[in-house]
Structures are given as structure tokens and as C-alpha cells.
Amino acid sequence: GRTSCTLEPEDIQKQTHADHFEGVEQYHKSYNVAPTAIQPVVTARGKSQRVVLMMKWGLVPSWSQNGVMLQNTNNARSENLATNNLWRSISRTQRCLAVADGFFEWKKHGHERAPYFIRFKNPKKLMTMAAVYDVWVDPRTQEKMYSYSVVTTSPNEIMAPIHERMPVILGTEEARAAWLDTSIEDVSKLSHLMIPYQGDDLFAFRVDKTVNYTGNDSANCIKPLEEKSGTINRYFLPLRKVGDSPVKHEHTSVVKHEKKEEEEEEEEEANVKVARQQQQSPSRKRGRDTRHTDCQANNDSDGIKQEQQWMDDDLSAAEIADAIAAAEAEQTPTHTTPTTTTTTATTPQTTTTTTTEEAEASATSTEPAKKKQRTDHTNNTTT
């Protein structure tokens, strides 16, 4: 994670009730604080004094040989403080308060990770987070290096949609005093403090990706993403009060906005697939059209030849039409099972039923008569 700390040294000392701010010349306000940075941390000195010291974020244990972190020690899980060898000893008496204006967390947003900034409603209110520290001494120069880790816990309802962890925020003076009390060496007795923040004055909103790069250190890192368009509130996630009815995160503006963007991405992918299919379909369609055209051309050619033959036989227009109808009837598929057809005789209200085979035989027998009539008609015309 990252933090932001832009308050004046006097404000930090006042809000933490610290008596001194040692190393204040090393303090530099920053909107984008990353691990390994030197930041102000509050420790207890004796039973009544508090001191602000500048420490390195990312704990280096006192038994380190070269003063280098052996693993990721930016954060310490609250459930491991009493059992993990790295935290067990220092959590007894070396507890401290890490201070900040707010902190950043990244949420998986589609194929990317979107940064969010979490702070109090009052931007001038200092956020104090539970932490543990250790001191490493350089064996050559005897110079001391203070370093710390922020204690984390499970998320509250405002953080659950964003990240699976959040820092232990000590929002009351009573909680801060108990955490700094070195007379309590059994950290398990402080388990009631290591819970998700229960206050109703916490907000989370999405910010620009400029915070992703530690070199970017300006007020733009903590501005709501759409501040210029006047729609800041749509990115805020107010935390409900303890005892209120549960909040359904799917109805918050941030989740709706994210769902809309995911739907737009899915729609865009679907459009790409359709476009690819359309690019492939014309060639297939041209192939089908070509085959259809060839078959139609063959059929048309055969029909033209047949009609030309009938004209050469000097048939009348009515006879040609009858021949065409007969040819089309022959192309129609027939079933082997004889079927019956009903024909109407010249006498009104009288019908005769014949089979298809009988009708074909009758048509065959009348063909010579038709030819004889045509011959007679031709002879009469010639005479």
C-alpha cells in the first residue's frame, strides 16, 4: 500500500499529544508515500511521554547482518503478532503509531488495478495506525536505524469491496494510549483494538493512476477521479454506523460504475467477434451464390433448348404451353404408391375417379389423335 502525509509538524505533534518531534528536519510532506520512505512515527518514552521519531517504512529486524529487509515487512498481520518469530518479541514493548492523512489501496477493476484513497471526512484529521518497530545498529558506525511495520486486520464494510486487508486504525485517544502502554507485554490482551475501524467518518474514493508511480507527488494523487466534472460523490463510499441495517455494496455508486465499465468491455469484445465473423462470411456467401448461379444457368439453358425444339416442330402457342406444363410435371418427384385423383366430367355434378396410371395411359392414347388433327389442319391450310 501507500499513504499520504501532508500535515504540518505542529499539527502532527498536537493531534498525537507528543511532547517532542525529533528529527523534524527530515520530515517532508508527501502525497504519495511508498515503503522504504522515512515517515513520522509516535512512540512512548516512559509512562507519560510521547515522542515523534522519523522511521523507515519496512521493518529491518535488530538481528539483521547487513540492515536489509529479508522479506516484505511493510505490514504485519494482527493475527500473527503473538506467534510469528519476527513480530513476537517486538510486539511486547515496541509498539508505535504510524501517522498519515489517509492511505491508498488498489482494487482489481477488469484487467487493471484501480487505486482508491481512504481518508476521514475531515481532511485535516490525522489518521493513527497501529504499528510495531525495531532498531538496527550498524556494526561499523554504531548508527541506529529505526524502522516499522503497519499492523493490518480484516476489512470493514467500506474496504471490503476494495481490498481484503486494511490497517488497524486507532480512532480514539483511549485506544492509542492502550497500544502505546509498554506495561502491557501480552499483545493478546490488546486484541480488542486490532479490529476493523468502526467509525462512521471514513470515506473511500477512486483516484487517478498517477499515484501508481512513486515519482508523482502532487495533490492530484488524492483528488477524486472525476472532480472536474462535478460528480465527486459518485465515488464516495460512506461507512454505515454500527447497528444500522447491512449495506448492500452492489447498490453503491462505485460498484454500479464498475459494473457498467465491465459491461462495456464485454460488449466491446462481443462487437469484435461479430466483426470477425462478418469478415469471413462474404467469401462463404460468394461461394454459395456462385454455385447457385451455375445450377440456375444450367437449368435455364436446358429449358431454352427444349422450348426452341418445340418451336421448330411448328407447335401453336397453346400447344407449347401444354408441353411446358407437362415437362414441369415430369420434374416433380412422384411416389411409387399409386394415388387417386378426382376429375370433373363435362356433365354437371358428376365425377369419376381414376388412378395416376390410368390417367397416364389415357394421355398416351390421345397423343396420336392430336398429331392426326395437326396433320389434317396443315393439309387444309395448304389446300
LOLO-406680 format. One line per 4 residues: their letters; for each residue x, y, z of N, C-alpha, C. Coordinates in steps of 0.1 Angstrom, whole numbers, plus 5000, padded with zeros to 4 digits. Each point is the difference from the previous one (the first is absolute). Layout:
REM residues N
a) X:Y:Z:X:Y:Z:X:Y:Z; ...;
This chain:
REM residues 383
grts) 5008:4988:5000:4992:5012:5000:5008:5012:5000; 4994:5012:5000:5006:5013:5001:4992:5008:5010; 5006:5011:5004:4993:5010:5008:5003:5014:4995; 4993:5009:5007:5002:5014:4997:5002:5008:5013;
ctle) 5009:5008:5002:5003:5007:5012:5004:5015:4997; 4991:5009:5001:5002:5014:4996:4998:5010:5011; 4997:4995:5012:4998:5010:5011:5013:5006:5004; 4998:5012:5006:5012:5007:5006:5005:4992:5012;
pedi) 5013:5001:5003:5005:4994:5012:4993:5003:5013; 4996:5013:5001:4993:5004:5012:4987:4993:5001; 4993:4998:4989:4987:4993:5001:5002:4985:5004; 5010:4994:4995:5003:4986:5003:5003:4999:5015;
qkqt) 5008:5009:5005:5004:4999:5014:4987:5003:5009; 4992:5010:4996:4989:5003:5008:4989:4989:5000; 4997:4994:4989:4990:4990:4999:5004:4987:5006; 5013:4998:5001:5004:4987:5007:5004:5002:5014;
hadh) 4999:5013:5005:5004:5003:5014:5014:4997:5003; 5009:5002:4990:5014:4997:5002:5007:5012:5006; 5010:4997:5008:5008:5010:5007:5011:5006:4992; 5005:4991:4991:5012:5005:4991:4998:4994:4986;
fegv) 5006:5007:4991:5001:4995:4986:5015:5000:4996; 5006:4988:5003:5014:4999:4997:5002:4997:4985; 5010:5006:4995:5003:4998:4985:4990:5007:4991; 4994:5011:5005:4990:5007:4992:5006:5005:4987;
eqyh) 5013:5002:4999:5006:5005:4988:5000:4990:4989; 4998:4987:5003:4999:4989:4990:4986:4999:4995; 4990:5006:5006:4986:4999:4996:4997:5008:4987; 4995:4994:4990:4995:5007:4988:4986:4995:4997;
ksyn) 4991:5010:4998:4987:4996:4997:4999:4993:4986; 4992:4990:4999:4999:4992:4988:4986:4995:4998; 4995:5001:4987:4987:4994:4997:5001:4986:4995; 5012:4995:4999:5002:4986:4995:5011:4994:5007;
vapt) 4998:4994:5012:5010:4994:5008:5001:4985:4997; 5011:4995:4996:5002:4986:4997:5009:4994:5011; 4999:4986:5001:5010:4994:5009:5014:5003:4998; 5008:5000:5010:5014:5004:5001:5001:5015:5002;
aiqp) 4990:5008:5000:5000:5014:5002:5002:5002:5016; 5005:5011:5003:5002:5004:5014:4988:5008:5004; 4993:4996:5010:4987:5006:5004:4999:5002:5015; 4992:5009:5005:4998:5003:5014:4992:4989:5007;
vvta) 5005:4995:5012:4994:4990:5007:5001:5004:5015; 4989:4997:5007:4999:5004:5014:5003:4988:5009; 5009:5002:5010:5003:4989:5009:4999:5005:5015; 4999:4991:5009:5000:5004:5014:5013:5000:5006;
rgks) 5003:5010:5008:5012:5001:5008:4997:5001:5014; 5002:4988:5007:4995:5000:5014:4985:4998:5000; 4995:5004:5011:4985:4998:5002:4992:5012:4996; 5006:5011:4999:4993:5012:4998:5003:5008:4988;
qrvv) 5011:4997:4994:5005:5008:4988:4998:4993:4987; 4997:5008:4990:4999:4995:4986:5010:5009:4991; 5006:4993:4991:5010:5006:4992:4997:4996:4985; 5001:5010:4991:4999:4997:4986:5014:4998:4995;
lmmk) 5003:4988:4994:5013:4997:4994:4998:4998:4985; 5010:5002:4992:5000:4997:4986:5005:4986:4998; 4992:4991:4994:5004:4986:4998:4998:4996:4985; 5007:4989:4997:4999:4995:4986:4988:4990:5000;
wglv) 4992:5002:4990:4988:4991:4998:5005:4987:4993; 4999:4989:5008:5005:4987:4996:5010:4995:5010; 4995:4992:5009:5008:4996:5012:5013:4992:4997; 5010:5005:5006:5013:4992:4999:5003:4995:5014;
psws) 5000:4987:5002:5002:4995:5014:5014:5003:5005; 5000:5001:5013:5013:5003:5007:5011:4990:4998; 4996:4988:4997:5010:4989:4998:5005:4999:4985; 4995:5009:4992:5005:5000:4986:5015:5003:4999;
qngv) 5007:4992:4991:5014:5002:4999:5004:5012:4992; 4992:5003:4990:5004:5011:4991:4990:5012:4999; 4989:4999:5009:4991:5011:5000:4990:5000:4988; 4998:4989:4994:4992:4999:4988:4988:4991:5004;
mlqn) 4988:5004:4995:4988:4992:5003:5001:4986:4993; 4997:4990:5007:5001:4986:4995:4987:4996:4992; 4989:5007:5003:4988:4997:4994:4991:5012:5001; 4988:4999:4995:4991:5012:5000:4995:5002:5014;
tnna) 5005:5011:5006:4996:5003:5014:4993:5013:5001; 4994:5005:4989:4993:5012:5000:4988:5000:5010; 4994:4988:5000:4988:4998:5008:5002:4987:5009; 4993:5000:5011:5000:4989:5009:4986:4996:5003;
rsen) 4996:4988:4997:4987:4995:5003:4997:4999:5015; 4989:5006:5004:4997:5000:5015:4999:4986:5006; 4995:4991:4992:4998:4986:5005:5013:4993:5002; 5011:5005:4994:5013:4993:5001:5010:5007:5010;
latn) 4996:5011:5007:5009:5007:5008:5005:4992:5012; 4991:4991:5006:5004:4993:5012:5006:4987:4996; 5000:4995:4988:5005:4987:4996:5012:5001:4991; 5001:5010:4991:5011:5000:4990:5013:5005:5007;
nlwr) 5011:4993:4997:5013:5003:5007:5004:5015:4997; 4996:5005:4988:5005:5013:4996:4993:5011:5008; 4988:4998:5004:4992:5010:5007:4998:4997:5015; 5002:4988:5004:4996:4996:5014:5007:5008:5010;
sisr) 5013:5002:4999:5008:5007:5011:4997:5015:4999; 5000:5006:4989:4999:5014:4999:4986:5005:5003; 4990:4991:4998:4986:5004:5003:4997:5002:5014; 5009:4995:5009:4998:5001:5014:5002:5014:5005;
tqrc) 5011:5007:4996:5003:5013:5006:5004:5010:4989; 5001:4996:4988:5004:5010:4989:4988:5002:4990; 4989:5005:5006:4989:5004:4992:5000:5015:4998; 4995:5004:4989:5000:5014:4996:4988:5004:4992;
lava) 4999:5013:4996:4989:5005:4992:5005:5005:4987; 4996:4995:4989:5004:5006:4987:4989:5010:4997; 5004:5012:4995:4990:5010:4997:4999:5003:4985; 4989:5005:4996:4997:5003:4986:4987:5008:4998;
dgff) 4999:5007:4989:4987:5006:4996:4990:4989:4996; 5005:4990:4994:4992:4989:4995:5009:4990:4993; 4994:4990:4994:5008:4989:4994:4993:4996:4987; 5008:4994:4991:4996:4995:4987:4999:4985:5000;
ewkk) 4990:4995:4993:5000:4986:4997:4995:4998:4985; 5004:4989:4994:4996:4997:4986:4990:4989:4999; 4990:5002:4992:4989:4991:4998:5001:4994:4986; 4998:4987:4998:5000:4995:4987:4988:5005:4993;
hghe) 5002:5006:4988:4990:5006:4993:5001:4996:4985; 4993:4989:4997:5001:4994:4987:5014:4994:4998; 5007:5005:4990:5014:4994:4998:5011:5009:5006; 4995:5010:5008:5010:5009:5006:4997:5001:5015;
rapy) 5009:5008:5007:4998:5002:5014:4998:5015:5002; 4989:5004:5006:4996:5014:5002:5004:5004:5014; 5006:5012:5001:5004:5005:5013:4989:5007:5007; 4999:4998:5013:4990:5007:5008:5007:5007:5012;
firf) 4995:5011:5004:5005:5008:5011:4990:4999:5012; 5004:4997:5012:4991:4999:5011:5005:5010:5011; 4991:5008:5004:5003:5011:5010:4987:5003:5008; 5002:5009:5010:4989:5004:5008:4992:5011:4993;
knpk) 4988:5003:5004:4992:5011:4994:5008:5013:5002; 5005:5002:5011:5008:5012:5003:5015:4998:4995; 5003:5006:4989:5014:4998:4994:5011:5004:5009; 4997:5008:5011:5011:5004:5009:5001:4991:5012;
klmt) 4992:4990:5001:5001:4990:5011:5010:4990:4997; 5009:4998:5009:5011:4991:4999:4996:4985:5002; 5004:4991:4992:4997:4986:5001:5012:4993:5007; 4997:4994:5011:5010:4993:5008:4998:4985:4999;
maav) 5010:4993:4995:4999:4986:4998:5010:4992:5009; 4995:4989:5005:5008:4991:5008:5012:4995:4993; 5012:5000:5006:5012:4996:4994:5010:4994:5010; 5010:4993:4995:5011:4995:5009:5013:5004:4994;
ydvw) 5010:5002:5008:5013:5005:4995:5012:4992:5006; 5011:5001:4994:5012:4994:5005:5012:5010:4997; 5011:4997:5006:5012:5009:4998:5012:4991:4996; 5006:5004:4989:5011:4993:4995:5012:5009:5001;
vdpr) 5011:4994:5006:5013:5008:5002:5010:4995:4990; 5006:5010:4993:5010:4997:4990:5013:4996:5008; 5005:4988:4998:5012:4995:5007:5012:5008:4998; 5001:5007:4989:5012:5008:4997:5000:5014:5006;
tqek) 4988:5006:4998:4999:5014:5005:4992:5002:5013; 4993:4989:5004:4992:5001:5012:4988:5010:4998; 4997:5003:4988:4989:5008:4997:4987:4992:5001; 4990:5006:5006:4987:4993:5002:4990:5003:4988;
mysy) 4993:4990:4996:4990:5002:4989:4987:4994:5006; 4990:5009:5001:4987:4996:5004:4991:4997:4988; 4993:4989:5001:4991:4996:4990:4987:4994:5006; 4989:5000:4992:4987:4996:5005:4992:4992:4990;
svvt) 4990:4993:5005:4990:4993:4991:4986:5004:5005; 4991:5002:4991:4986:5004:5003:4993:4987:5003; 4992:5000:5011:4992:4988:5003:4987:5000:4992; 4996:4989:4994:4988:5000:4992:4990:4990:5006;
tspn) 4988:5001:4996:4989:4991:5004:4990:4998:4989; 4989:4993:5002:4990:4998:4990:4993:5013:4996; 4994:5001:4989:4994:5013:4995:4987:5002:5007; 4996:5013:5001:4986:5003:5004:4992:5001:4987;
eima) 4988:5005:5002:4991:4999:4988:5003:5010:4989; 5008:5011:5004:5004:5009:4990:5012:4995:4992; 5008:4991:5006:5012:4995:4994:4998:4987:4993; 4990:4992:5004:4997:4987:4995:4999:5000:4984;
pihe) 4993:5010:4994:5000:4999:4985:5013:5004:4994; 5010:5005:5007:5012:5005:4994:5012:4990:5003; 5001:4996:5012:5012:4992:5004:4996:4991:5011; 5008:4989:5001:4997:4990:5011:5007:5003:5013;
rmpv) 5008:5011:5001:5006:5004:5012:4999:5015:5002; 5002:5005:5012:5001:5014:5003:5008:5002:5012; 5006:5012:5002:5008:5003:5012:4991:5001:5013; 5005:4996:5011:4993:5002:5013:5001:5015:5003;
ilgt) 4988:5006:4999:4999:5015:5003:4995:5001:5014; 5009:5008:5008:4996:5002:5014:4994:5014:5000; 4987:5001:5001:4993:5012:4998:4997:5008:5013; 5003:4994:5011:4998:5008:5013:5013:5001:5008;
eear) 5000:5010:5008:5012:5002:5009:5001:4988:5009; 4990:4994:5005:5000:4989:5009:5007:4988:4993; 4997:4998:4987:5006:4989:4993:5014:5002:4997; 5004:5012:4997:5014:5004:4998:5008:4998:5012;
aawl) 4995:5004:5012:5007:4999:5012:5002:4985:5004; 4990:4992:4997:5002:4986:5004:5010:4993:4991; 5001:5004:4987:5009:4994:4991:5015:5004:5004; 5001:5012:5005:5014:5005:5003:5004:4996:5014;
dtsi) 4991:4994:5008:5003:4997:5014:5010:4988:5000; 5012:5003:5003:5011:4989:5000:4998:4990:5012; 4992:5004:5010:4998:4991:5011:4992:4988:4996; 4993:5000:4989:4992:4989:4995:5009:4993:4990;
edvs) 5006:4989:5004:5009:4993:4992:4993:4988:4992; 4989:4996:5005:4992:4989:4993:4991:5007:4989; 5005:4999:4988:4992:5007:4989:4986:4995:4998; 4998:4987:5004:4987:4994:4999:4989:5008:5008;
klsh) 5005:5007:5011:4991:5008:5008:4995:5012:4993; 5006:5003:4989:4997:5012:4991:4992:4996:4988; 4995:4987:5000:4993:4995:4988:4988:5008:4997; 4994:5006:5010:4987:5008:4998:5003:5013:4992;
lmip) 5013:5004:4999:5004:5011:4992:5002:4997:4985; 5004:4987:4998:5004:4996:4986:4988:4995:4992; 4991:5009:4999:4987:4997:4992:4998:5010:4989; 4992:4997:4991:4997:5010:4989:4994:5013:5006;
yqgd) 5003:5011:4994:4996:5013:5005:4985:5001:5000; 4994:5004:5011:4985:5001:5002:4994:5013:4999; 5008:5011:4998:4995:5013:4999:4992:5002:4987; 4992:5011:5001:4991:5004:4988:5006:5012:4992;
dlfa) 5012:5003:5003:5006:5012:4993:5011:4997:4990; 4999:4988:4995:5011:4995:4990:4994:5000:4986; 5007:5005:4990:4996:5000:4986:5011:4993:4992; 4995:4995:4989:5009:4994:4990:4996:5005:4986;
frvd) 5009:5004:4992:4996:5004:4986:5012:4997:4991; 4996:4998:4987:5010:4996:4990:5008:5012:4996; 5013:4998:4997:5009:5011:4996:5007:4997:4987; 5007:5009:4995:5007:4998:4987:5011:4991:5002;
ktvn) 5004:4994:4989:5011:4990:5000:5014:5006:5001; 5000:5013:5001:5013:5007:5002:5007:4995:5013; 4992:4996:5010:5005:4996:5012:5008:4986:4999; 4998:4993:4989:5007:4988:4998:5015:5002:4999;
ytgn) 5004:5011:4996:5015:5003:4999:5004:5008:5012; 5010:4995:5007:5004:5007:5012:5007:5013:4997; 5004:5003:4988:5006:5013:4996:4989:5011:5000; 4988:4996:4998:4989:5010:5000:4996:5004:5014;
dsan) 5003:5012:5004:4997:5004:5014:4993:5014:4999; 4987:5000:4998:4993:5013:4999:4986:4997:5005; 4992:5011:5002:4986:4999:5005:4991:4992:4991; 5004:4998:4987:4992:4992:4991:4999:4986:5005;
cikp) 5009:4995:5008:5000:4986:5004:4989:4997:5010; 4994:5011:5006:4990:4997:5010:4987:5007:4996; 4999:5005:4988:4987:5006:4995:4991:4989:4994; 4987:5001:5003:4991:4990:4994:5001:5000:4984;
leek) 4998:4989:4994:5003:4998:4986:4992:5009:4991; 4987:5003:5004:4992:5009:4991:4997:5013:5007; 5009:5006:5007:4997:5012:5007:4997:5011:4990; 5007:5001:4989:4998:5011:4990:4985:5000:4995;
sgti) 4994:4988:4999:4987:4999:4994:4989:5002:5010; 5004:5003:5013:4990:5003:5010:4992:4987:5005; 5006:4989:4998:4993:4987:5004:5008:4993:5011; 5005:5008:5009:5009:4994:5010:4992:4989:5009;
nryf) 4988:5003:5004:4993:4992:5009:4998:4986:4995; 5000:4998:4987:4997:4986:4995:5012:4991:5003; 5011:5005:5004:5012:4992:5003:5002:4998:5015; 4991:5006:5008:5002:4999:5015:4992:4988:5005;
lplr) 5006:4993:5010:4993:4988:5006:4999:5003:5015; 4989:5006:5004:4998:5003:5015:4999:4987:5008; 5006:5000:5011:4999:4988:5009:4988:5001:5009; 4992:4990:5001:4988:5000:5008:5004:5000:5015;
kvgd) 4991:5004:5008:5002:5000:5014:4998:4986:5006; 5006:4997:5011:4998:4987:5006:4986:4999:5005; 4993:4989:4996:4987:4998:5004:4990:5003:4989; 5004:5007:4990:4992:5002:4988:4997:4988:4992;
spvk) 4990:5000:4992:4998:4988:4991:5011:4998:4991; 5004:4988:4996:5011:4998:4991:4999:5007:4987; 5011:5005:4995:5000:5007:4987:5003:4990:4989; 4992:5000:4990:5003:4992:4988:5009:5007:4991;
heht) 5012:4996:4998:5010:5007:4993:4997:5001:4985; 4991:4990:4995:4997:5000:4986:4992:5012:4996; 4994:5007:5010:4992:5012:4998:5007:5013:5001; 5013:5000:5004:5007:5012:5001:5005:5005:4986;
svvk) 5002:5013:5000:5003:5006:4987:5013:4995:4994; 5010:4997:5008:5013:4995:4995:4998:4987:4994; 4993:4991:5006:4999:4986:4995:4992:5001:4987; 4989:5009:4999:4992:5001:4988:5009:5005:4989;
hekk) 5009:5010:5003:5009:5005:4990:5009:4989:4994; 5005:4992:5010:5010:4990:4995:4992:4989:4992; 4988:4996:5004:4992:4991:4993:4998:5005:4986; 4997:5013:4999:4997:5006:4986:5012:4999:4992;
eeee) 5012:5003:5005:5012:4999:4992:5003:4985:4996; 4997:4991:5009:5002:4986:4996:4991:4996:4989; 4987:5004:5001:4991:4997:4989:5004:5006:4987; 5006:5012:5001:5004:5007:4987:5012:4992:4994;
eeee) 5009:4995:5009:5011:4991:4995:4995:4988:4993; 4990:4993:5007:4994:4988:4994:4993:5003:4987; 4993:5011:4999:4994:5004:4988:5010:5002:4989; 5011:5007:5003:5010:5002:4990:5006:4988:4995;
eanv) 5003:4990:5009:5005:4987:4995:4990:4993:4991; 4987:5001:5004:4990:4994:4991:5000:5006:4986; 5001:5013:5000:5000:5007:4987:5012:4996:4991; 5012:4998:5007:5011:4995:4993:4998:4986:4993;
kvar) 4994:4991:5008:4997:4987:4995:4990:5001:4988; 4990:5008:5001:4991:5002:4989:5007:5005:4987; 5009:5010:5002:5007:5005:4989:5008:4990:4993; 5007:4991:5008:5008:4990:4994:4991:4990:4992;
qqqq) 4989:4997:5005:4991:4991:4993:4995:5006:4987; 4997:5013:5001:4996:5007:4987:5011:5000:4990; 5012:5001:5004:5011:5000:4991:5002:4987:4993; 4996:4989:5007:5001:4986:4994:4988:4997:4992;
spsr) 4989:5005:5003:4987:4996:4993:4999:5003:4986; 5005:5012:4995:4999:5003:4985:5005:4990:4991; 5012:4994:5003:5006:4990:4991:4992:4988:5000; 4995:4996:5011:4991:4988:5000:4987:5003:4992;
krgr) 4995:5012:5002:4987:5003:4993:5003:5001:4985; 5011:5005:4996:5003:5001:4986:5001:4986:4994; 5006:4990:5008:5001:4986:4995:4986:4994:4998; 4991:5003:5010:4986:4994:4998:4993:5006:4989;
dtrh) 5002:5014:4998:4993:5007:4989:5005:4995:4986; 5013:4997:4999:5006:4995:4988:4994:4986:4996; 4999:4991:5010:4995:4987:4997:4985:5001:4996; 4993:5009:5007:4986:5001:4997:4998:5006:4986;
tdcq) 5008:5009:4996:4999:5006:4987:5003:4990:4989; 5011:4992:5002:5003:4990:4990:4989:4990:4998; 4994:4995:5011:4989:4991:4999:4988:5006:4993; 4997:5013:5003:4989:5006:4994:5002:5002:4985;
annd) 5013:5004:4997:5003:5001:4985:4999:4988:4993; 5004:4988:5005:4998:4987:4994:4985:4997:4998; 4992:5003:5010:4986:4997:4998:4993:5009:4990; 5004:5013:5000:4995:5009:4990:5004:4996:4986;
sdgi) 5012:4996:4999:5005:4996:4986:4992:4988:4995; 4998:4990:5009:4992:4988:4995:4986:5004:4996; 4994:5009:5008:4986:5005:4997:4999:5007:4987; 5010:5009:4997:5000:5007:4987:5002:4990:4988;
kqeq) 5008:4990:5002:5002:4990:4989:4987:4993:4997; 4993:4996:5011:4987:4993:4998:4990:5008:4993; 4999:5013:5004:4990:5009:4994:5003:5002:4985; 5013:5001:4997:5004:5002:4987:4996:4988:4991;
qwmd) 5001:4988:5006:4997:4988:4993:4985:5000:4997; 4992:5004:5009:4985:5001:4998:4997:5010:4989; 5006:5011:5000:4998:5010:4989:5004:4995:4987; 5011:4992:4999:5004:4994:4988:4990:4990:4995;
ddls) 4992:4993:5009:4990:4991:4996:4987:5007:4995; 5001:5013:5000:4988:5008:4995:4988:4998:5008; 5001:5000:5014:4989:4998:5008:4994:5014:5003; 4987:5000:5002:4993:5013:5004:5004:5004:5014;
aaei) 4996:5013:5003:5003:5005:5013:4993:4992:5011; 4988:4996:4998:4992:4992:5010:5007:4986:5002; 5004:4994:4989:5007:4987:5001:5013:5001:5007; 5008:5011:4997:5013:5002:5007:4997:5001:5015;
adai) 4990:5008:5004:4997:5001:5014:4996:4987:5007; 4993:4992:4992:4996:4987:5006:5013:4991:5001; 5009:5001:4991:5012:4992:5000:5009:5004:5012; 5001:5013:5002:5008:5005:5012:4994:4995:5013;
aaae) 4986:5001:5001:4994:4995:5012:5003:4985:5002; 4999:4993:4989:5003:4985:5002:5014:4998:5004; 5010:5008:4994:5014:4998:5004:5002:5003:5015; 4994:5011:5004:5001:5003:5015:4995:4989:5008;
aeqt) 4989:4994:4996:4994:4989:5008:5009:4988:5001; 5007:4997:4989:5009:4989:5000:5012:5002:5010; 5004:5013:5002:5011:5003:5009:4996:4999:5015; 4987:5001:5002:4995:4999:5014:5001:4985:5005;
ptht) 5007:4998:5011:5001:4986:5005:4987:4994:5003; 4999:4987:4997:4987:4992:5002:5003:4989:5009; 4990:4995:5008:5002:4989:5009:4996:4987:4992; 5006:4989:5004:4997:4987:4993:4986:4995:5003;
tptt) 4994:5005:5012:4987:4995:5004:4990:5007:4991; 4991:4993:4993:4990:5007:4991:4991:5009:5009; 4997:5011:4994:4992:5010:5007:4987:5002:4991; 4990:5004:5006:4987:5002:4993:4998:5015:4999;
tttt) 4995:5003:4988:4996:5014:4997:4986:5001:4995; 4994:5011:5003:4986:5002:4997:4999:5009:4988; 4994:4996:4989:4998:5009:4988:4985:5002:4999; 4997:5012:4995:4986:5004:4998:4996:4998:4986;
attp) 4989:4992:4997:4995:4998:4987:4993:5012:4995; 4996:4999:4987:4993:5011:4993:4986:5001:5006; 4995:4989:5004:4986:5001:5005:5001:5005:5014; 4991:5011:5003:5000:5006:5013:4997:4990:5011;
qttt) 5007:5002:5012:4998:4992:5013:5004:4986:4998; 5008:4996:4989:5004:4986:4998:5015:5000:5000; 5006:4991:5008:5015:4999:5001:5004:4985:4999; 5012:4998:4994:5005:4987:4998:5014:5000:5007;
tttt) 5003:4988:5006:5013:4998:5007:5008:4991:4992; 5013:5004:4997:5009:4992:4993:5013:5000:5007; 5008:4990:4997:5014:5000:5006:5009:5008:4991; 5012:5003:5006:5010:5007:4993:5005:4992:4988;
eeae) 5001:4987:5001:5004:4991:4989:4990:5001:4989; 4987:5000:5003:4990:5000:4989:5000:5014:4993; 5002:5011:5008:5001:5013:4994:5011:5001:4990; 5012:4994:5003:5011:5000:4991:4997:4992:4988;
asat) 4993:4988:5002:4997:4992:4988:4991:5007:4991; 4990:5008:5006:4991:5007:4992:5007:5011:4992; 5009:5007:5007:5007:5011:4993:5008:4994:4988; 5006:4988:5002:5008:4994:4989:4991:4996:4988;
step) 4988:4996:5003:4991:4995:4989:4995:5012:4992; 4999:5012:5006:4994:5012:4993:5011:5007:4993; 5013:4997:5002:5011:5007:4993:4999:4997:4985; 4998:4988:4995:4999:4998:4985:4989:5008:4994;
akkk) 4989:5001:5007:4988:5007:4995:5004:5015:4998; 5007:5006:5010:5004:5014:4999:5009:5002:4988; 5010:4990:4998:5009:5001:4988:4992:5000:4987; 4989:4991:4999:4992:4999:4988:4993:5013:4998;
qrtd) 4994:5006:5010:4993:5012:4999:5010:5011:4994; 5012:5001:5006:5010:5010:4995:5003:4997:4985; 5001:4988:4996:5003:4997:4986:4989:5004:4991; 4987:4997:5004:4989:5004:4992:4999:5015:4999;
htnn) 5002:5007:5011:5000:5014:5000:5010:5006:4990; 5012:4994:5000:5010:5005:4991:4996:4997:4985; 4994:4989:4997:4996:4997:4986:4990:5009:4995; 4990:5003:5009:4989:5009:4996:5006:5014:4997;
ttt) 5009:5004:5008:5006:5013:4998:5008:5001:4987; 5007:4989:4997:5007:5000:4987:4990:5000:4989; 4990:4993:5000:4990:5000:4989:4993:5013:4999;
